[in-house]
Amino acid sequence: MKKTKIFADANLNVGAIDRHIFGSFIEHLGRAVYEGIYEPGHPAADENGFRKDVIGLIKELNVPIVRYPGGNFLSGYDWRDGIGPKEKRPVRLDLAWFSTETNEFGTDEFMKWCRIAGIEPMMAVNMGTGTILDAARLVEYCNHPGGTTISEMRRANGADQPYNVEYWCIGNEMDGPWQIGHLTAEEYGRKALEAAKVMRWANGEMDGAAGPNGKLKLIVSGSSNHEMPTFPEWDRTVLEHTYKQIDLLSMHRYYMYSASRKRPLEDFLGSADDMSEYIGTLQATIEYVRAKERSQKRVGISFDEWNIWTVNAPRHEPLWKRAPHLLEDVYTFQDALVFAGLMNTLLNHCDAVKTACLAQLVNVIAPIMTEKGGRTFRQTSFYPFRAIANNASGKTVRAISDSDTFENMFGQARYINEAVTHDKAKREVCVSLCNYAQEARAAELELRSFGDLRAAEYIEMTSSDLFAVNSFDRPDAVVPQEKELPSVKDGSRVSLTLPAMSWSFLKFRY
């Protein structure tokens, strides 16, 4: 049996883990909002129409922040449509997803849902059909205490105290021709700069100083993906316009399994290493602009859309339906295995990636699925997210591995994909391991300088059927299994046997 050695030393840190990397995303798309988080009349709905069963599952995932309201939906959305008495809100055609939007759920409902769910809001402003003044006024609506027409609208709508939203996305995928109000990099860069200025002013920020509620964290729209013909020139140009005003640059990436590829399995399993390359290229672009600007400021990455997505799935719902069933991918065990590797990649780049949003949270390419008026189930991807988001904290430790590699459409990828984290305050070390080989592999961990380690948790996810799924009728068909705790030799060395095509998660204490 081939052996892979993985070495990690407590003194070799990648960086601190910002819990915002375990964020998610709710867009007015399909059944993410309606019949997802919001379904008045459901047996589990509270007085606001929020599904308490769904909130329970979200809390189980330990999601700290959620991006809203889009997504492609954002670029045709007027936030004023979603406030005030529900019976007076306009019904609109949503040109992004060819649906009918009732606006029954809007900014105030989202803020109330966030408070009940224990989630921090990440708001987004429309840079497609919206103006810079629209963006500033949404900040005013959310963050100004009162005494102005806009802030008094919020108070009249039931929120006496400001929401004090910190994180703001300035548009969405503005490099994409599919985007309503698509702009060139020059056009968007100039508009985003002006939007950032007036948004900060609306928050009471002057001359770089914090306002009464602190400073906004502003996220400028980067390339939609690294296959765009303008990548990374788009990102460079936008950053050169906005570097002084913004804090984070967004990136988006989805991966898919395609049976039509030359090496379908290997190409899919190479996703995590491709994500790592993408992050590295974006880091280099940011550093180039920082050097050109002669700036001491460091702009981070907001990976605010990422997931596995069967992008070529056909639409079966009629046009203009309210809450149509769109993008309701059912994830396989194989998907969960790749998903775990993507989470490892986020951890291994925590020095650069400061926020990330799994797209999306409920029903739409999501870890949680709901039935109208009925049940829920946890998708296969739910479990790696839950384990890692609830346990990986502190800092990521740089792991050195001698794993062999396999060829795929992205180049070379490692058979054993790992992430090691260390929380000094909790005195915990966590290890997430994916075995992408089609045979069992021995893994030898050498975890130095942490202290005298002892195993506290060991779970393993595997299946004889790569395409096994969970469902409403079989919600536990694919779940992790608890394993016998391994012994730790000399307080630092652990020998494991990783089953073929498996994900394992271990927690040690000292």
C-alpha positions as CSV (number, residue, x, y, z in Angstrom):
1,M,0.0,0.0,0.0
2,K,1.5,3.3,-1.0
3,K,2.3,5.6,1.9
4,T,2.0,9.4,2.0
5,K,3.9,11.4,4.6
6,I,2.4,14.7,5.8
7,F,4.5,16.9,8.0
8,A,3.1,20.0,9.9
9,D,4.9,22.1,12.5
10,A,3.0,24.6,14.8
11,N,5.6,27.3,14.0
12,L,4.9,27.2,10.2
13,N,1.7,29.1,9.9
14,V,-0.1,30.1,6.7
15,G,-2.1,32.8,8.5
16,A,-5.1,33.4,10.8
17,I,-8.4,31.8,9.8
18,D,-11.2,34.4,9.5
19,R,-14.5,32.7,10.3
20,H,-16.1,34.7,7.5
21,I,-14.6,32.1,5.1
22,F,-17.4,29.8,6.2
23,G,-20.1,32.2,4.9
24,S,-22.9,31.5,2.4
25,F,-25.2,33.2,0.0
26,I,-29.0,33.7,-0.5
27,E,-30.1,35.1,-3.8
28,H,-33.6,35.8,-5.2
29,L,-33.1,32.7,-7.4
30,G,-35.4,29.7,-7.6
31,R,-36.5,28.5,-4.2
32,A,-33.6,29.9,-2.2
33,V,-35.8,32.6,-0.5
34,Y,-39.4,31.6,-1.2
35,E,-40.0,28.0,0.0
36,G,-36.4,28.0,1.2
37,I,-35.7,30.3,4.2
38,Y,-39.1,31.9,3.9
39,E,-42.4,30.0,3.7
40,P,-45.4,31.5,5.6
41,G,-47.9,28.8,6.5
42,H,-45.3,26.1,6.8
43,P,-45.8,24.0,10.0
44,A,-42.3,25.0,11.1
45,A,-42.6,28.7,10.1
46,D,-42.5,31.4,12.8
47,E,-44.6,34.5,12.9
48,N,-42.4,36.1,10.3
49,G,-42.7,33.2,7.9
50,F,-39.1,32.1,8.5
51,R,-38.7,28.3,8.5
52,K,-37.3,27.4,11.9
53,D,-36.3,23.9,10.7
54,V,-34.1,25.5,8.0
55,I,-32.7,27.9,10.6
56,G,-31.8,25.0,12.8
57,L,-29.9,23.3,9.9
58,I,-28.1,26.6,9.1
59,K,-27.0,26.9,12.8
60,E,-25.8,23.3,12.6
61,L,-23.5,24.4,9.7
62,N,-22.3,27.4,11.9
63,V,-22.6,29.9,9.0
64,P,-21.3,33.3,10.3
65,I,-22.3,35.6,7.4
66,V,-24.6,35.5,4.4
67,R,-24.5,37.5,1.2
68,Y,-27.7,39.0,-0.2
69,P,-29.7,39.7,-2.5
70,G,-27.5,38.5,-5.4
71,G,-26.0,37.4,-7.6
72,N,-27.3,38.1,-11.1
73,F,-30.6,39.2,-9.6
74,L,-28.8,42.2,-8.0
75,S,-28.1,44.0,-11.3
76,G,-31.8,44.5,-12.1
77,Y,-33.0,45.0,-8.5
78,D,-34.2,48.2,-6.9
79,W,-33.9,47.8,-3.1
80,R,-36.9,50.2,-2.6
81,D,-39.1,47.5,-4.1
82,G,-38.5,45.3,-1.1
83,I,-39.4,47.6,1.7
84,G,-42.6,49.0,3.2
85,P,-46.1,47.3,3.5
86,K,-46.0,44.0,1.7
87,E,-49.3,44.6,0.1
88,K,-48.0,47.7,-1.6
89,R,-44.8,46.3,-3.0
90,P,-44.5,46.0,-6.8
91,V,-44.5,42.6,-8.6
92,R,-41.7,42.6,-11.1
93,L,-40.3,40.5,-13.9
94,D,-36.8,39.2,-12.8
95,L,-34.8,39.4,-16.0
96,A,-31.9,37.6,-14.6
97,W,-33.7,34.3,-13.9
98,F,-36.8,34.8,-16.0
99,S,-39.0,34.5,-12.8
100,T,-41.7,36.7,-11.2
101,E,-40.5,38.5,-8.1
102,T,-43.2,39.5,-5.6
103,N,-40.8,41.4,-3.4
104,E,-42.6,39.9,-0.4
105,F,-39.1,39.4,1.1
106,G,-36.7,42.3,1.1
107,T,-34.1,44.1,3.1
108,D,-36.0,44.4,6.4
109,E,-37.0,40.7,6.3
110,F,-33.5,39.7,5.5
111,M,-32.1,41.7,8.4
112,K,-34.7,40.2,10.8
113,W,-33.9,36.7,9.5
114,C,-30.2,37.3,10.1
115,R,-30.8,38.4,13.7
116,I,-33.0,35.4,14.4
117,A,-30.5,33.0,12.7
118,G,-27.5,34.6,14.4
119,I,-25.9,35.6,11.1
120,E,-24.1,38.7,10.0
121,P,-25.5,40.3,6.8
122,M,-23.3,40.9,3.7
123,M,-25.3,43.3,1.6
124,A,-24.7,44.0,-2.1
125,V,-25.5,47.2,-4.1
126,N,-26.7,47.3,-7.8
127,M,-24.0,48.4,-10.2
128,G,-25.8,47.3,-13.3
129,T,-29.0,49.4,-13.5
130,G,-28.4,51.1,-10.2
131,T,-26.6,54.4,-9.6
132,I,-24.0,55.4,-7.1
133,L,-26.6,57.4,-5.2
134,D,-28.8,54.3,-5.0
135,A,-25.9,52.6,-3.3
136,A,-25.3,55.4,-0.9
137,R,-29.0,55.5,0.1
138,L,-29.1,51.8,0.8
139,V,-26.2,52.3,3.2
140,E,-28.1,55.2,4.7
141,Y,-31.2,53.1,5.0
142,C,-29.3,50.3,6.8
143,N,-26.8,52.3,8.9
144,H,-27.9,55.8,9.6
145,P,-29.7,56.1,13.0
146,G,-32.5,58.5,12.0
147,G,-33.6,62.0,11.2
148,T,-33.4,61.8,7.4
149,T,-36.1,60.8,4.9
150,I,-34.3,57.5,4.1
151,S,-33.4,56.5,7.6
152,E,-36.9,57.4,8.9
153,M,-38.3,55.0,6.2
154,R,-36.5,52.2,8.0
155,R,-37.8,53.3,11.3
156,A,-41.3,53.5,9.9
157,N,-40.8,50.0,8.6
158,G,-40.2,48.6,12.1
159,A,-36.5,48.9,12.6
160,D,-35.9,51.8,15.1
161,Q,-32.2,51.0,15.4
162,P,-29.8,50.9,12.4
163,Y,-28.7,47.5,11.1
164,N,-25.0,48.6,11.1
165,V,-24.0,46.4,8.1
166,E,-20.3,46.2,7.7
167,Y,-19.7,44.1,4.6
168,W,-20.8,45.4,1.2
169,C,-20.4,44.0,-2.3
170,I,-20.2,46.7,-5.0
171,G,-22.0,44.9,-7.8
172,N,-21.8,41.4,-9.1
173,E,-19.9,39.8,-12.0
174,M,-19.9,43.1,-13.9
175,D,-17.4,41.6,-16.4
176,G,-20.0,39.1,-17.6
177,P,-22.0,39.8,-20.8
178,W,-24.9,37.9,-19.1
179,Q,-25.1,40.6,-16.5
180,I,-27.8,43.3,-16.7
181,G,-25.9,46.5,-17.3
182,H,-22.6,44.8,-18.1
183,L,-19.6,47.2,-18.0
184,T,-16.1,47.2,-19.2
185,A,-13.3,47.1,-16.6
186,E,-12.7,50.9,-17.1
187,E,-16.4,51.7,-16.8
188,Y,-16.9,49.5,-13.8
189,G,-13.7,50.6,-12.1
190,R,-14.7,54.3,-12.3
191,K,-18.2,53.6,-11.2
192,A,-17.1,51.4,-8.3
193,L,-14.7,54.0,-7.1
194,E,-17.4,56.7,-7.0
195,A,-19.8,54.3,-5.4
196,A,-17.3,53.4,-2.7
197,K,-16.7,57.1,-1.9
198,V,-20.3,57.9,-1.4
199,M,-21.1,54.7,0.5
200,R,-18.4,55.6,2.9
201,W,-19.6,59.1,3.2
202,A,-23.2,57.8,3.9
203,N,-21.6,55.8,6.7
204,G,-20.1,58.9,8.2
205,E,-16.5,58.1,7.1
206,M,-14.4,61.2,6.3
207,D,-10.8,61.4,5.1
208,G,-10.2,57.7,5.8
209,A,-11.4,57.9,9.4
210,A,-14.1,55.6,10.8
211,G,-17.7,56.7,11.1
212,P,-19.9,56.4,14.1
213,N,-20.4,52.7,13.3
214,G,-16.8,52.0,12.2
215,K,-15.6,51.5,8.7
216,L,-17.3,49.6,5.9
217,K,-15.6,46.6,4.4
218,L,-16.1,47.2,0.7
219,I,-15.8,44.3,-1.8
220,V,-15.1,45.2,-5.4
221,S,-16.3,42.9,-8.2
222,G,-13.4,40.8,-9.7
223,S,-13.5,38.4,-12.6
224,S,-16.5,36.1,-12.7
225,N,-14.0,33.2,-13.2
226,H,-10.5,32.6,-14.4
227,E,-11.7,31.4,-17.8
228,M,-13.0,34.8,-18.8
229,P,-10.9,36.2,-21.7
230,T,-10.3,39.4,-19.7
231,F,-8.9,37.6,-16.6
232,P,-6.7,38.9,-14.9
233,E,-6.6,42.2,-16.8
234,W,-10.1,43.0,-15.5
235,D,-9.0,42.6,-11.9
236,R,-5.8,44.7,-12.4
237,T,-7.7,47.5,-14.1
238,V,-10.5,47.6,-11.5
239,L,-8.0,47.5,-8.6
240,E,-6.0,50.4,-10.1
241,H,-9.1,52.5,-10.0
242,T,-10.4,51.4,-6.6
243,Y,-7.4,50.2,-4.5
244,K,-7.4,53.1,-2.0
245,Q,-11.1,52.8,-1.3
246,I,-11.8,49.1,-1.1
247,D,-10.9,46.2,1.2
248,L,-11.5,43.0,-0.7
249,L,-11.6,41.8,-4.3
250,S,-14.3,39.2,-5.2
251,M,-13.7,36.0,-7.0
252,H,-16.2,33.3,-8.2
253,R,-15.6,29.7,-9.3
254,Y,-17.8,26.7,-9.8
255,Y,-16.7,23.2,-10.6
256,M,-18.6,20.4,-12.3
257,Y,-18.4,16.7,-13.2
258,S,-18.8,16.0,-16.9
259,A,-19.0,12.5,-18.3
260,S,-18.2,13.8,-21.7
261,R,-14.6,14.8,-20.7
262,K,-11.6,12.7,-21.7
263,R,-10.9,11.8,-18.0
264,P,-14.2,12.6,-16.2
265,L,-13.3,11.5,-12.7
266,E,-9.7,12.8,-12.7
267,D,-10.7,16.1,-14.2
268,F,-13.3,16.6,-11.5
269,L,-10.9,15.5,-8.7
270,G,-8.4,18.1,-9.9
271,S,-10.7,20.9,-8.9
272,A,-9.1,21.7,-5.5
273,D,-5.7,22.2,-7.0
274,D,-7.1,24.4,-9.8
275,M,-8.8,26.5,-7.2
276,S,-5.5,26.9,-5.5
277,E,-3.9,28.1,-8.7
278,Y,-6.7,30.6,-9.3
279,I,-6.3,32.1,-5.8
280,G,-2.5,32.3,-6.3
281,T,-2.9,34.2,-9.6
282,L,-5.4,36.6,-8.0
283,Q,-3.0,37.2,-5.1
284,A,-0.2,38.0,-7.5
285,T,-2.5,40.5,-9.3
286,I,-3.4,42.2,-6.1
287,E,0.3,42.4,-5.1
288,Y,1.2,43.9,-8.5
289,V,-1.3,46.7,-8.0
290,R,-0.2,47.2,-4.4
291,A,3.4,47.7,-5.6
292,K,2.3,50.0,-8.4
293,E,0.3,52.1,-5.9
294,R,3.3,52.1,-3.5
295,S,0.7,51.2,-0.9
296,Q,1.2,49.7,2.6
297,K,-2.5,48.5,2.5
298,R,-3.2,44.9,1.8
299,V,-6.4,44.0,-0.1
300,G,-7.8,40.6,0.6
301,I,-9.9,38.2,-1.4
302,S,-13.7,37.6,-1.0
303,F,-14.4,34.2,-2.6
304,D,-18.1,35.1,-2.4
305,E,-19.3,32.5,-4.8
306,W,-18.0,28.9,-4.9
307,N,-19.5,25.5,-5.2
308,I,-20.0,22.5,-7.4
309,W,-22.7,23.2,-10.0
310,T,-24.1,21.1,-12.9
311,V,-24.2,24.2,-15.0
312,N,-25.6,22.5,-18.1
313,A,-28.7,21.2,-16.4
314,P,-31.7,22.1,-18.5
315,R,-34.5,24.3,-17.2
316,H,-37.9,22.5,-16.8
317,E,-39.9,25.3,-15.2
318,P,-42.0,27.7,-17.3
319,L,-40.9,31.3,-17.7
320,W,-42.0,33.9,-15.2
321,K,-43.0,31.4,-12.5
322,R,-42.8,32.5,-8.9
323,A,-40.1,30.5,-7.0
324,P,-39.4,28.1,-9.8
325,H,-37.4,24.9,-9.2
326,L,-34.0,26.1,-10.6
327,L,-30.5,24.7,-10.1
328,E,-31.6,22.2,-7.5
329,D,-28.6,20.0,-7.9
330,V,-28.7,16.8,-5.9
331,Y,-25.1,16.2,-4.7
332,T,-23.4,12.8,-5.0
333,F,-20.8,11.3,-2.7
334,Q,-18.3,12.1,-5.4
335,D,-19.4,15.8,-5.2
336,A,-18.9,15.8,-1.4
337,L,-15.4,14.4,-1.9
338,V,-14.4,17.2,-4.2
339,F,-16.3,19.7,-2.0
340,A,-14.1,18.7,1.0
341,G,-11.0,19.4,-1.1
342,L,-12.3,22.8,-2.0
343,M,-12.7,23.6,1.7
344,N,-9.2,22.5,2.3
345,T,-8.0,24.9,-0.4
346,L,-9.8,27.8,1.3
347,L,-8.1,27.0,4.6
348,N,-4.7,26.7,2.9
349,H,-5.1,30.2,1.5
350,C,-6.5,31.9,4.6
351,D,-3.7,34.4,4.4
352,A,-5.4,35.8,1.3
353,V,-9.0,34.7,1.5
354,K,-10.7,36.7,4.2
355,T,-14.4,36.0,3.3
356,A,-16.0,33.2,1.3
357,C,-19.6,32.4,0.5
358,L,-20.8,29.0,-0.4
359,A,-23.3,29.6,-3.2
360,Q,-25.9,28.9,-2.2
361,L,-27.4,28.0,1.2
362,V,-30.9,26.5,0.6
363,N,-32.4,24.6,-2.4
364,V,-30.3,26.3,-5.1
365,I,-27.0,24.4,-5.5
366,A,-27.1,24.1,-1.8
367,P,-26.3,21.9,1.2
368,I,-29.9,22.1,2.5
369,M,-33.0,21.0,0.5
370,T,-36.6,21.7,1.5
371,E,-39.9,20.5,0.4
372,K,-42.8,22.9,0.0
373,G,-44.9,22.5,3.1
374,G,-42.8,19.6,4.3
375,R,-39.5,18.1,4.9
376,T,-35.8,18.9,4.7
377,F,-32.7,16.9,4.1
378,R,-28.9,17.4,4.3
379,Q,-27.1,17.0,1.1
380,T,-23.8,15.1,1.0
381,S,-21.8,18.4,0.9
382,F,-23.5,19.4,4.2
383,Y,-21.2,17.1,6.2
384,P,-17.7,18.3,5.2
385,F,-18.9,21.9,5.6
386,R,-20.3,21.2,9.1
387,A,-17.2,19.4,10.3
388,I,-14.8,22.0,9.0
389,A,-16.8,25.1,9.8
390,N,-17.4,24.0,13.4
391,N,-13.8,22.9,14.2
392,A,-11.2,24.5,12.0
393,S,-10.2,27.7,13.8
394,G,-7.1,29.6,14.9
395,K,-4.5,29.4,12.1
396,T,-3.8,27.1,9.2
397,V,-0.5,25.3,9.5
398,R,1.5,24.9,6.4
399,A,1.6,21.1,5.6
400,I,4.4,19.5,3.7
401,S,3.3,16.3,1.8
402,D,5.1,13.8,-0.4
403,S,1.8,12.8,-2.1
404,D,2.1,11.6,-5.7
405,T,0.0,13.2,-8.4
406,F,-2.3,12.4,-11.2
407,E,-2.9,14.1,-14.6
408,N,-6.1,16.0,-15.2
409,M,-7.4,18.9,-17.4
410,F,-5.9,21.5,-15.1
411,G,-2.4,19.9,-15.0
412,Q,-1.3,17.8,-12.0
413,A,-3.2,17.3,-8.8
414,R,-2.3,15.5,-5.5
415,Y,-3.9,12.2,-4.7
416,I,-3.9,13.1,-1.0
417,N,-5.3,16.6,-0.4
418,E,-4.9,18.0,3.2
419,A,-5.5,20.9,5.4
420,V,-4.1,21.3,9.0
421,T,-5.4,23.9,11.5
422,H,-4.3,24.9,15.0
423,D,-6.2,26.8,17.6
424,K,-3.8,27.6,20.4
425,A,-6.6,29.0,22.6
426,K,-8.6,25.8,22.3
427,R,-5.5,23.6,22.3
428,E,-6.8,21.8,19.3
429,V,-5.3,20.6,16.0
430,C,-7.6,19.5,13.1
431,V,-6.7,17.6,10.0
432,S,-8.9,17.2,6.9
433,L,-7.8,14.6,4.4
434,C,-9.1,13.6,1.0
435,N,-7.9,10.5,-0.7
436,Y,-8.5,10.8,-4.4
437,A,-6.8,7.5,-5.3
438,Q,-9.0,4.6,-6.3
439,E,-7.2,2.4,-3.8
440,A,-6.6,2.6,-0.1
441,R,-3.6,4.7,0.9
442,A,-1.5,4.8,4.1
443,A,-1.0,8.2,5.5
444,E,1.6,9.0,8.2
445,L,1.0,12.3,10.0
446,E,3.9,14.0,11.8
447,L,2.4,16.9,13.8
448,R,5.3,18.7,15.6
449,S,5.6,21.4,18.2
450,F,1.9,21.4,19.2
451,G,2.4,19.6,22.5
452,D,1.5,16.0,23.5
453,L,-1.4,15.3,21.2
454,R,-4.2,12.8,21.7
455,A,-7.0,12.0,19.3
456,A,-10.4,13.5,20.2
457,E,-12.5,12.9,17.1
458,Y,-12.2,10.8,13.9
459,I,-14.9,10.7,11.2
460,E,-14.7,9.2,7.8
461,M,-16.9,9.6,4.7
462,T,-16.8,6.9,2.0
463,S,-19.2,5.0,-0.3
464,S,-19.0,2.0,-2.7
465,D,-21.1,4.1,-5.1
466,L,-19.6,7.4,-6.2
467,F,-23.0,8.6,-7.3
468,A,-24.9,7.8,-4.1
469,V,-27.1,10.7,-2.9
470,N,-29.3,11.7,0.0
471,S,-33.0,12.4,-0.6
472,F,-36.2,13.3,1.3
473,D,-37.0,9.5,1.6
474,R,-33.4,8.4,2.3
475,P,-31.8,11.4,4.1
476,D,-29.0,9.4,5.6
477,A,-27.9,7.3,2.7
478,V,-24.5,9.1,2.6
479,V,-23.2,10.3,6.0
480,P,-19.8,10.3,7.8
481,Q,-19.1,7.4,10.2
482,E,-17.3,7.7,13.5
483,K,-14.1,5.7,13.5
484,E,-12.0,4.3,16.4
485,L,-9.6,7.0,17.6
486,P,-6.1,6.4,16.4
487,S,-3.1,6.2,18.8
488,V,-0.6,9.0,18.7
489,K,3.0,7.8,19.0
490,D,5.4,10.1,20.9
491,G,2.7,12.7,21.1
492,S,3.0,13.7,17.4
493,R,3.0,10.7,15.0
494,V,-0.2,9.1,13.6
495,S,-0.6,6.3,11.2
496,L,-3.9,6.0,9.2
497,T,-5.3,3.9,6.4
498,L,-7.4,6.1,4.1
499,P,-10.0,4.1,2.2
500,A,-10.2,4.6,-1.6
501,M,-12.0,7.7,-2.6
502,S,-12.7,9.0,0.9
503,W,-12.7,12.1,3.1
504,S,-11.5,11.9,6.7
505,F,-11.5,14.5,9.5
506,L,-9.6,14.3,12.7
507,K,-9.4,16.5,15.8
508,F,-6.5,16.3,18.3
509,R,-6.2,18.0,21.7
510,Y,-3.2,18.6,23.9
